[in-house]
């Protein structure tokens, strides 16, 4: 459970740093993402989830 909380904290830290350092680029990226079709976002999300799962599985085995 502690590892999950640390992982969430790390995610929030990285995302916060990106918004703090590159606010205009993040706004442009969000506008670009808004224009993408839902299916493409779904496939991208599943791909990133799979990559994350493989990384976690590799280091936890």
N, CA, C and O atoms as a Tripos MOL2 file, in Angstrom:
@<TRIPOS>MOLECULE
protein
  244   243    61     0     0
PROTEIN
NO_CHARGES

@<TRIPOS>ATOM
      1 N           0.8270   -1.1950    0.0000 N.3       1 UNK1
      2 CA          0.0000    0.0000    0.0000 C.3       1 UNK1
      3 C           0.8700    1.2580    0.0000 C.2       1 UNK1
      4 O           0.5490    2.2500   -0.6530 O.2       1 UNK1
      5 N           1.9700    1.1970    0.7390 N.am      2 UNK2
      6 CA          2.8660    2.3480    0.8150 C.3       2 UNK2
      7 C           3.4770    2.6500   -0.5550 C.2       2 UNK2
      8 O           3.6600    3.8130   -0.9120 O.2       2 UNK2
      9 N           3.7900    1.6040   -1.3170 N.am      3 UNK3
     10 CA          4.3530    1.8110   -2.6530 C.3       3 UNK3
     11 C           3.3580    2.4870   -3.5790 C.2       3 UNK3
     12 O           3.7460    3.3090   -4.4090 O.2       3 UNK3
     13 N           2.0760    2.1530   -3.4490 N.am      4 UNK4
     14 CA          1.0490    2.7740   -4.2680 C.3       4 UNK4
     15 C           0.9470    4.2680   -3.9610 C.2       4 UNK4
     16 O           0.8410    5.0840   -4.8760 O.2       4 UNK4
     17 N           0.9780    4.6190   -2.7040 N.am      5 UNK5
     18 CA          0.9060    6.0260   -2.3060 C.3       5 UNK5
     19 C           2.1310    6.7810   -2.8160 C.2       5 UNK5
     20 O           2.0120    7.9160   -3.2780 O.2       5 UNK5
     21 N           3.3020    6.1610   -2.7330 N.am      6 UNK6
     22 CA          4.5250    6.7850   -3.2450 C.3       6 UNK6
     23 C           4.4190    6.9770   -4.7590 C.2       6 UNK6
     24 O           4.8130    8.0220   -5.2760 O.2       6 UNK6
     25 N           3.8930    5.9830   -5.4700 N.am      7 UNK7
     26 CA          3.7400    6.0810   -6.9210 C.3       7 UNK7
     27 C           2.7930    7.2160   -7.2990 C.2       7 UNK7
     28 O           3.0700    7.9620   -8.2380 O.2       7 UNK7
     29 N           1.6880    7.3550   -6.5850 N.am      8 UNK8
     30 CA          0.7390    8.4370   -6.8580 C.3       8 UNK8
     31 C           1.3810    9.7870   -6.5690 C.2       8 UNK8
     32 O           1.2080   10.7400   -7.3290 O.2       8 UNK8
     33 N           2.1160    9.8620   -5.4750 N.am      9 UNK9
     34 CA          2.8330   11.0990   -5.1530 C.3       9 UNK9
     35 C           3.8420   11.4670   -6.2190 C.2       9 UNK9
     36 O           3.9640   12.6380   -6.5800 O.2       9 UNK9
     37 N           4.5670   10.4840   -6.7290 N.am     10 UNK10
     38 CA          5.5440   10.7330   -7.7890 C.3      10 UNK10
     39 C           4.8520   11.2050   -9.0630 C.2      10 UNK10
     40 O           5.3400   12.1160   -9.7330 O.2      10 UNK10
     41 N           3.7240   10.5940   -9.4000 N.am     11 UNK11
     42 CA          2.9550   11.0140  -10.5660 C.3      11 UNK11
     43 C           2.5190   12.4740  -10.4290 C.2      11 UNK11
     44 O           2.6760   13.2570  -11.3650 O.2      11 UNK11
     45 N           1.9790   12.8360   -9.2820 N.am     12 UNK12
     46 CA          1.5400   14.2130   -9.0570 C.3      12 UNK12
     47 C           2.7080   15.1820   -9.0920 C.2      12 UNK12
     48 O           2.5760   16.2870   -9.6170 O.2      12 UNK12
     49 N           3.8390   14.7890   -8.5450 N.am     13 UNK13
     50 CA          5.0280   15.6350   -8.5510 C.3      13 UNK13
     51 C           5.4930   15.9110   -9.9790 C.2      13 UNK13
     52 O           5.7440   17.0590  -10.3450 O.2      13 UNK13
     53 N           5.6050   14.8620  -10.7780 N.am     14 UNK14
     54 CA          6.0740   15.0270  -12.1550 C.3      14 UNK14
     55 C           5.0960   15.8800  -12.9600 C.2      14 UNK14
     56 O           5.5120   16.7720  -13.7010 O.2      14 UNK14
     57 N           3.8150   15.6120  -12.8180 N.am     15 UNK15
     58 CA          2.8240   16.3990  -13.5530 C.3      15 UNK15
     59 C           2.8390   17.8570  -13.0990 C.2      15 UNK15
     60 O           2.7300   18.7630  -13.9260 O.2      15 UNK15
     61 N           2.9720   18.0860  -11.8170 N.am     16 UNK16
     62 CA          3.0260   19.4580  -11.3080 C.3      16 UNK16
     63 C           4.2430   20.2090  -11.8010 C.2      16 UNK16
     64 O           4.1530   21.3910  -12.1360 O.2      16 UNK16
     65 N           5.3840   19.5310  -11.8490 N.am     17 UNK17
     66 CA          6.6100   20.1700  -12.3530 C.3      17 UNK17
     67 C           6.4390   20.5570  -13.8240 C.2      17 UNK17
     68 O           6.8590   21.6380  -14.2350 O.2      17 UNK17
     69 N           5.8250   19.6790  -14.6100 N.am     18 UNK18
     70 CA          5.6100   19.9910  -16.0270 C.3      18 UNK18
     71 C           4.7420   21.2320  -16.1960 C.2      18 UNK18
     72 O           5.0490   22.0980  -17.0150 O.2      18 UNK18
     73 N           3.6620   21.3230  -15.4270 N.am     19 UNK19
     74 CA          2.7920   22.4990  -15.5100 C.3      19 UNK19
     75 C           3.4970   23.7480  -14.9960 C.2      19 UNK19
     76 O           3.2550   24.8360  -15.5190 O.2      19 UNK19
     77 N           4.3530   23.6300  -14.0000 N.am     20 UNK20
     78 CA          5.0590   24.7840  -13.4570 C.3      20 UNK20
     79 C           6.1470   25.2830  -14.4120 C.2      20 UNK20
     80 O           6.3460   26.4910  -14.5480 O.2      20 UNK20
     81 N           6.8440   24.3670  -15.0660 N.am     21 UNK21
     82 CA          7.9520   24.7660  -15.9380 C.3      21 UNK21
     83 C           7.5040   25.1510  -17.3450 C.2      21 UNK21
     84 O           8.0980   26.0340  -17.9630 O.2      21 UNK21
     85 N           6.4660   24.4980  -17.8530 N.am     22 UNK22
     86 CA          6.0410   24.7110  -19.2340 C.3      22 UNK22
     87 C           4.5320   24.9490  -19.3350 C.2      22 UNK22
     88 O           3.8350   24.1710  -19.9840 O.2      22 UNK22
     89 N           4.0150   26.0110  -18.7050 N.am     23 UNK23
     90 CA          2.5530   26.1930  -18.7040 C.3      23 UNK23
     91 C           1.9630   26.3960  -20.1040 C.2      23 UNK23
     92 O           0.9150   25.8290  -20.4110 O.2      23 UNK23
     93 N           2.6130   27.1890  -20.9520 N.am     24 UNK24
     94 CA          2.0340   27.4370  -22.2760 C.3      24 UNK24
     95 C           2.1040   26.1880  -23.1530 C.2      24 UNK24
     96 O           1.1810   25.9270  -23.9250 O.2      24 UNK24
     97 N           3.1730   25.4220  -23.0460 N.am     25 UNK25
     98 CA          3.2820   24.1850  -23.8260 C.3      25 UNK25
     99 C           2.2450   23.1630  -23.3660 C.2      25 UNK25
    100 O           1.6950   22.4260  -24.1840 O.2      25 UNK25
    101 N           1.9770   23.1150  -22.0700 N.am     26 UNK26
    102 CA          0.9720   22.1840  -21.5600 C.3      26 UNK26
    103 C          -0.4290   22.5810  -22.0540 C.2      26 UNK26
    104 O          -1.2370   21.7150  -22.3880 O.2      26 UNK26
    105 N          -0.7120   23.8890  -22.1000 N.am     27 UNK27
    106 CA         -2.0080   24.3390  -22.6180 C.3      27 UNK27
    107 C          -2.1490   23.9680  -24.0900 C.2      27 UNK27
    108 O          -3.2150   23.5280  -24.5220 O.2      27 UNK27
    109 N          -1.0810   24.1440  -24.8570 N.am     28 UNK28
    110 CA         -1.1270   23.7760  -26.2730 C.3      28 UNK28
    111 C          -1.3200   22.2750  -26.4380 C.2      28 UNK28
    112 O          -2.0610   21.8320  -27.3160 O.2      28 UNK28
    113 N          -0.6540   21.4910  -25.5950 N.am     29 UNK29
    114 CA         -0.7900   20.0440  -25.6730 C.3      29 UNK29
    115 C          -2.2300   19.6290  -25.3600 C.2      29 UNK29
    116 O          -2.7830   18.7540  -26.0260 O.2      29 UNK29
    117 N          -2.8340   20.2550  -24.3540 N.am     30 UNK30
    118 CA         -4.2100   19.9210  -24.0060 C.3      30 UNK30
    119 C          -5.1790   20.2800  -25.1310 C.2      30 UNK30
    120 O          -6.1510   19.5610  -25.3640 O.2      30 UNK30
    121 N          -4.9230   21.3830  -25.8270 N.am     31 UNK31
    122 CA         -5.7580   21.7430  -26.9750 C.3      31 UNK31
    123 C          -5.6210   20.7050  -28.0760 C.2      31 UNK31
    124 O          -6.6020   20.3560  -28.7320 O.2      31 UNK31
    125 N          -4.4050   20.2110  -28.2810 N.am     32 UNK32
    126 CA         -4.1710   19.1800  -29.2950 C.3      32 UNK32
    127 C          -4.8760   17.8870  -28.9160 C.2      32 UNK32
    128 O          -5.4950   17.2400  -29.7610 O.2      32 UNK32
    129 N          -4.7820   17.5120  -27.6470 N.am     33 UNK33
    130 CA         -5.4290   16.2850  -27.1740 C.3      33 UNK33
    131 C          -6.9420   16.3940  -27.3210 C.2      33 UNK33
    132 O          -7.6130   15.4090  -27.6290 O.2      33 UNK33
    133 N          -7.4740   17.5830  -27.1020 N.am     34 UNK34
    134 CA         -8.9280   17.7910  -27.2120 C.3      34 UNK34
    135 C          -9.4300   17.5060  -28.6240 C.2      34 UNK34
    136 O         -10.5780   17.0990  -28.8010 O.2      34 UNK34
    137 N          -8.5830   17.7160  -29.6270 N.am     35 UNK35
    138 CA         -8.9800   17.5260  -31.0210 C.3      35 UNK35
    139 C          -8.8890   16.0580  -31.4600 C.2      35 UNK35
    140 O          -9.4290   15.6970  -32.5050 O.2      35 UNK35
    141 N          -8.2210   15.2220  -30.6860 N.am     36 UNK36
    142 CA         -8.0700   13.8210  -31.0660 C.3      36 UNK36
    143 C          -9.3870   13.0640  -30.9050 C.2      36 UNK36
    144 O         -10.1570   13.3490  -29.9880 O.2      36 UNK36
    145 N          -9.6450   12.1110  -31.7820 N.am     37 UNK37
    146 CA        -10.8460   11.2920  -31.6230 C.3      37 UNK37
    147 C         -10.7590   10.4130  -30.3710 C.2      37 UNK37
    148 O          -9.6730   10.0210  -29.9430 O.2      37 UNK37
    149 N         -11.9130   10.1160  -29.8030 N.am     38 UNK38
    150 CA        -11.9610    9.3420  -28.5600 C.3      38 UNK38
    151 C         -11.3040    7.9800  -28.7280 C.2      38 UNK38
    152 O         -10.6410    7.4970  -27.8100 O.2      38 UNK38
    153 N         -11.4750    7.3660  -29.8680 N.am     39 UNK39
    154 CA        -10.8820    6.0460  -30.0950 C.3      39 UNK39
    155 C          -9.3550    6.0900  -30.0220 C.2      39 UNK39
    156 O          -8.7240    5.1970  -29.4580 O.2      39 UNK39
    157 N          -8.7730    7.1430  -30.6020 N.am     40 UNK40
    158 CA         -7.3130    7.2820  -30.5800 C.3      40 UNK40
    159 C          -6.8220    7.5060  -29.1450 C.2      40 UNK40
    160 O          -5.7830    6.9700  -28.7580 O.2      40 UNK40
    161 N          -7.5510    8.2830  -28.3640 N.am     41 UNK41
    162 CA         -7.1870    8.4840  -26.9580 C.3      41 UNK41
    163 C          -7.2790    7.1740  -26.1800 C.2      41 UNK41
    164 O          -6.4290    6.8800  -25.3400 O.2      41 UNK41
    165 N          -8.3170    6.3930  -26.4660 N.am     42 UNK42
    166 CA         -8.5100    5.1150  -25.7800 C.3      42 UNK42
    167 C          -7.3450    4.1680  -26.0830 C.2      42 UNK42
    168 O          -6.8020    3.5380  -25.1750 O.2      42 UNK42
    169 N          -6.9690    4.0710  -27.3430 N.am     43 UNK43
    170 CA         -5.8600    3.1890  -27.7330 C.3      43 UNK43
    171 C          -4.5550    3.6720  -27.0960 C.2      43 UNK43
    172 O          -3.7750    2.8660  -26.5880 O.2      43 UNK43
    173 N          -4.3210    4.9740  -27.1240 N.am     44 UNK44
    174 CA         -3.1160    5.5220  -26.4960 C.3      44 UNK44
    175 C          -3.0860    5.2620  -25.0010 C.2      44 UNK44
    176 O          -2.0470    4.9010  -24.4480 O.2      44 UNK44
    177 N          -4.2290    5.4450  -24.3440 N.am     45 UNK45
    178 CA         -4.3110    5.1840  -22.9130 C.3      45 UNK45
    179 C          -4.0450    3.7270  -22.5770 C.2      45 UNK45
    180 O          -3.3290    3.4230  -21.6230 O.2      45 UNK45
    181 N          -4.6260    2.8220  -23.3660 N.am     46 UNK46
    182 CA         -4.3920    1.3950  -23.1340 C.3      46 UNK46
    183 C          -2.9340    1.0280  -23.3780 C.2      46 UNK46
    184 O          -2.3650    0.2070  -22.6580 O.2      46 UNK46
    185 N          -2.3290    1.6410  -24.4000 N.am     47 UNK47
    186 CA         -0.9180    1.3790  -24.6910 C.3      47 UNK47
    187 C          -0.0300    1.8180  -23.5380 C.2      47 UNK47
    188 O           0.8500    1.0690  -23.1120 O.2      47 UNK47
    189 N          -0.2540    3.0350  -23.0250 N.am     48 UNK48
    190 CA          0.5350    3.5150  -21.8930 C.3      48 UNK48
    191 C           0.2930    2.6800  -20.6410 C.2      48 UNK48
    192 O           1.2270    2.4240  -19.8820 O.2      48 UNK48
    193 N          -0.9450    2.2540  -20.4170 N.am     49 UNK49
    194 CA         -1.2440    1.3980  -19.2680 C.3      49 UNK49
    195 C          -0.5050    0.0720  -19.3870 C.2      49 UNK49
    196 O           0.0300   -0.4350  -18.4010 O.2      49 UNK49
    197 N          -0.4740   -0.4860  -20.5810 N.am     50 UNK50
    198 CA          0.2330   -1.7460  -20.7990 C.3      50 UNK50
    199 C           1.7370   -1.5810  -20.5830 C.2      50 UNK50
    200 O           2.3710   -2.4260  -19.9510 O.2      50 UNK50
    201 N           2.3020   -0.5040  -21.1030 N.am     51 UNK51
    202 CA          3.7310   -0.2430  -20.8970 C.3      51 UNK51
    203 C           4.0300   -0.0930  -19.4100 C.2      51 UNK51
    204 O           5.0090   -0.6490  -18.9130 O.2      51 UNK51
    205 N           3.1930    0.6530  -18.7020 N.am     52 UNK52
    206 CA          3.3830    0.8170  -17.2580 C.3      52 UNK52
    207 C           3.2870   -0.4970  -16.5140 C.2      52 UNK52
    208 O           4.0680   -0.7590  -15.6000 O.2      52 UNK52
    209 N           2.3240   -1.3280  -16.9070 N.am     53 UNK53
    210 CA          2.1740   -2.6290  -16.2660 C.3      53 UNK53
    211 C           3.4140   -3.4940  -16.4890 C.2      53 UNK53
    212 O           3.8950   -4.1430  -15.5610 O.2      53 UNK53
    213 N           3.9280   -3.5030  -17.7140 N.am     54 UNK54
    214 CA          5.1210   -4.3030  -18.0280 C.3      54 UNK54
    215 C           6.3200   -3.8060  -17.2270 C.2      54 UNK54
    216 O           7.0990   -4.6170  -16.7250 O.2      54 UNK54
    217 N           6.4810   -2.5120  -17.1000 N.am     55 UNK55
    218 CA          7.5980   -1.9610  -16.3100 C.3      55 UNK55
    219 C           7.4770   -2.3930  -14.8550 C.2      55 UNK55
    220 O           8.4530   -2.8490  -14.2580 O.2      55 UNK55
    221 N           6.2860   -2.2520  -14.2840 N.am     56 UNK56
    222 CA          6.0770   -2.6350  -12.8830 C.3      56 UNK56
    223 C           6.3050   -4.1410  -12.7040 C.2      56 UNK56
    224 O           6.9710   -4.5660  -11.7600 O.2      56 UNK56
    225 N           5.7520   -4.9340  -13.6090 N.am     57 UNK57
    226 CA          5.9240   -6.3880  -13.5240 C.3      57 UNK57
    227 C           7.3990   -6.7720  -13.5960 C.2      57 UNK57
    228 O           7.8530   -7.6340  -12.8430 O.2      57 UNK57
    229 N           8.1440   -6.1420  -14.4890 N.am     58 UNK58
    230 CA          9.5540   -6.4650  -14.6700 C.3      58 UNK58
    231 C          10.3630   -6.1980  -13.3930 C.2      58 UNK58
    232 O          11.1910   -7.0150  -12.9910 O.2      58 UNK58
    233 N          10.1090   -5.0440  -12.7640 N.am     59 UNK59
    234 CA         10.8960   -4.6690  -11.5920 C.3      59 UNK59
    235 C          10.4020   -5.3400  -10.3000 C.2      59 UNK59
    236 O          11.1540   -5.4130   -9.3280 O.2      59 UNK59
    237 N           9.1750   -5.8230  -10.2720 N.am     60 UNK60
    238 CA          8.6540   -6.4540   -9.0580 C.3      60 UNK60
    239 C           8.8500   -7.9680   -9.0350 C.2      60 UNK60
    240 O           8.6460   -8.5890   -7.9920 O.2      60 UNK60
    241 N           9.2400   -8.5830  -10.1610 N.am     61 UNK61
    242 CA          9.3560  -10.0520  -10.1840 C.3      61 UNK61
    243 C          10.5980  -10.5300   -9.5110 C.2      61 UNK61
    244 O          10.8410  -11.7350   -9.4460 O.2      61 UNK61
@<TRIPOS>BOND
     1     1     2 1
     2     2     3 1
     3     3     4 2
     4     3     5 am
     5     5     6 1
     6     6     7 1
     7     7     8 2
     8     7     9 am
     9     9    10 1
    10    10    11 1
    11    11    12 2
    12    11    13 am
    13    13    14 1
    14    14    15 1
    15    15    16 2
    16    15    17 am
    17    17    18 1
    18    18    19 1
    19    19    20 2
    20    19    21 am
    21    21    22 1
    22    22    23 1
    23    23    24 2
    24    23    25 am
    25    25    26 1
    26    26    27 1
    27    27    28 2
    28    27    29 am
    29    29    30 1
    30    30    31 1
    31    31    32 2
    32    31    33 am
    33    33    34 1
    34    34    35 1
    35    35    36 2
    36    35    37 am
    37    37    38 1
    38    38    39 1
    39    39    40 2
    40    39    41 am
    41    41    42 1
    42    42    43 1
    43    43    44 2
    44    43    45 am
    45    45    46 1
    46    46    47 1
    47    47    48 2
    48    47    49 am
    49    49    50 1
    50    50    51 1
    51    51    52 2
    52    51    53 am
    53    53    54 1
    54    54    55 1
    55    55    56 2
    56    55    57 am
    57    57    58 1
    58    58    59 1
    59    59    60 2
    60    59    61 am
    61    61    62 1
    62    62    63 1
    63    63    64 2
    64    63    65 am
    65    65    66 1
    66    66    67 1
    67    67    68 2
    68    67    69 am
    69    69    70 1
    70    70    71 1
    71    71    72 2
    72    71    73 am
    73    73    74 1
    74    74    75 1
    75    75    76 2
    76    75    77 am
    77    77    78 1
    78    78    79 1
    79    79    80 2
    80    79    81 am
    81    81    82 1
    82    82    83 1
    83    83    84 2
    84    83    85 am
    85    85    86 1
    86    86    87 1
    87    87    88 2
    88    87    89 am
    89    89    90 1
    90    90    91 1
    91    91    92 2
    92    91    93 am
    93    93    94 1
    94    94    95 1
    95    95    96 2
    96    95    97 am
    97    97    98 1
    98    98    99 1
    99    99   100 2
   100    99   101 am
   101   101   102 1
   102   102   103 1
   103   103   104 2
   104   103   105 am
   105   105   106 1
   106   106   107 1
   107   107   108 2
   108   107   109 am
   109   109   110 1
   110   110   111 1
   111   111   112 2
   112   111   113 am
   113   113   114 1
   114   114   115 1
   115   115   116 2
   116   115   117 am
   117   117   118 1
   118   118   119 1
   119   119   120 2
   120   119   121 am
   121   121   122 1
   122   122   123 1
   123   123   124 2
   124   123   125 am
   125   125   126 1
   126   126   127 1
   127   127   128 2
   128   127   129 am
   129   129   130 1
   130   130   131 1
   131   131   132 2
   132   131   133 am
   133   133   134 1
   134   134   135 1
   135   135   136 2
   136   135   137 am
   137   137   138 1
   138   138   139 1
   139   139   140 2
   140   139   141 am
   141   141   142 1
   142   142   143 1
   143   143   144 2
   144   143   145 am
   145   145   146 1
   146   146   147 1
   147   147   148 2
   148   147   149 am
   149   149   150 1
   150   150   151 1
   151   151   152 2
   152   151   153 am
   153   153   154 1
   154   154   155 1
   155   155   156 2
   156   155   157 am
   157   157   158 1
   158   158   159 1
   159   159   160 2
   160   159   161 am
   161   161   162 1
   162   162   163 1
   163   163   164 2
   164   163   165 am
   165   165   166 1
   166   166   167 1
   167   167   168 2
   168   167   169 am
   169   169   170 1
   170   170   171 1
   171   171   172 2
   172   171   173 am
   173   173   174 1
   174   174   175 1
   175   175   176 2
   176   175   177 am
   177   177   178 1
   178   178   179 1
   179   179   180 2
   180   179   181 am
   181   181   182 1
   182   182   183 1
   183   183   184 2
   184   183   185 am
   185   185   186 1
   186   186   187 1
   187   187   188 2
   188   187   189 am
   189   189   190 1
   190   190   191 1
   191   191   192 2
   192   191   193 am
   193   193   194 1
   194   194   195 1
   195   195   196 2
   196   195   197 am
   197   197   198 1
   198   198   199 1
   199   199   200 2
   200   199   201 am
   201   201   202 1
   202   202   203 1
   203   203   204 2
   204   203   205 am
   205   205   206 1
   206   206   207 1
   207   207   208 2
   208   207   209 am
   209   209   210 1
   210   210   211 1
   211   211   212 2
   212   211   213 am
   213   213   214 1
   214   214   215 1
   215   215   216 2
   216   215   217 am
   217   217   218 1
   218   218   219 1
   219   219   220 2
   220   219   221 am
   221   221   222 1
   222   222   223 1
   223   223   224 2
   224   223   225 am
   225   225   226 1
   226   226   227 1
   227   227   228 2
   228   227   229 am
   229   229   230 1
   230   230   231 1
   231   231   232 2
   232   231   233 am
   233   233   234 1
   234   234   235 1
   235   235   236 2
   236   235   237 am
   237   237   238 1
   238   238   239 1
   239   239   240 2
   240   239   241 am
   241   241   242 1
   242   242   243 1
   243   243   244 2
@<TRIPOS>SUBSTRUCTURE
     1 UNK1         2 RESIDUE 1 A UNK
     2 UNK2         6 RESIDUE 1 A UNK
     3 UNK3        10 RESIDUE 1 A UNK
     4 UNK4        14 RESIDUE 1 A UNK
     5 UNK5        18 RESIDUE 1 A UNK
     6 UNK6        22 RESIDUE 1 A UNK
     7 UNK7        26 RESIDUE 1 A UNK
     8 UNK8        30 RESIDUE 1 A UNK
     9 UNK9        34 RESIDUE 1 A UNK
    10 UNK10       38 RESIDUE 1 A UNK
    11 UNK11       42 RESIDUE 1 A UNK
    12 UNK12       46 RESIDUE 1 A UNK
    13 UNK13       50 RESIDUE 1 A UNK
    14 UNK14       54 RESIDUE 1 A UNK
    15 UNK15       58 RESIDUE 1 A UNK
    16 UNK16       62 RESIDUE 1 A UNK
    17 UNK17       66 RESIDUE 1 A UNK
    18 UNK18       70 RESIDUE 1 A UNK
    19 UNK19       74 RESIDUE 1 A UNK
    20 UNK20       78 RESIDUE 1 A UNK
    21 UNK21       82 RESIDUE 1 A UNK
    22 UNK22       86 RESIDUE 1 A UNK
    23 UNK23       90 RESIDUE 1 A UNK
    24 UNK24       94 RESIDUE 1 A UNK
    25 UNK25       98 RESIDUE 1 A UNK
    26 UNK26      102 RESIDUE 1 A UNK
    27 UNK27      106 RESIDUE 1 A UNK
    28 UNK28      110 RESIDUE 1 A UNK
    29 UNK29      114 RESIDUE 1 A UNK
    30 UNK30      118 RESIDUE 1 A UNK
    31 UNK31      122 RESIDUE 1 A UNK
    32 UNK32      126 RESIDUE 1 A UNK
    33 UNK33      130 RESIDUE 1 A UNK
    34 UNK34      134 RESIDUE 1 A UNK
    35 UNK35      138 RESIDUE 1 A UNK
    36 UNK36      142 RESIDUE 1 A UNK
    37 UNK37      146 RESIDUE 1 A UNK
    38 UNK38      150 RESIDUE 1 A UNK
    39 UNK39      154 RESIDUE 1 A UNK
    40 UNK40      158 RESIDUE 1 A UNK
    41 UNK41      162 RESIDUE 1 A UNK
    42 UNK42      166 RESIDUE 1 A UNK
    43 UNK43      170 RESIDUE 1 A UNK
    44 UNK44      174 RESIDUE 1 A UNK
    45 UNK45      178 RESIDUE 1 A UNK
    46 UNK46      182 RESIDUE 1 A UNK
    47 UNK47      186 RESIDUE 1 A UNK
    48 UNK48      190 RESIDUE 1 A UNK
    49 UNK49      194 RESIDUE 1 A UNK
    50 UNK50      198 RESIDUE 1 A UNK
    51 UNK51      202 RESIDUE 1 A UNK
    52 UNK52      206 RESIDUE 1 A UNK
    53 UNK53      210 RESIDUE 1 A UNK
    54 UNK54      214 RESIDUE 1 A UNK
    55 UNK55      218 RESIDUE 1 A UNK
    56 UNK56      222 RESIDUE 1 A UNK
    57 UNK57      226 RESIDUE 1 A UNK
    58 UNK58      230 RESIDUE 1 A UNK
    59 UNK59      234 RESIDUE 1 A UNK
    60 UNK60      238 RESIDUE 1 A UNK
    61 UNK61      242 RESIDUE 1 A UNK
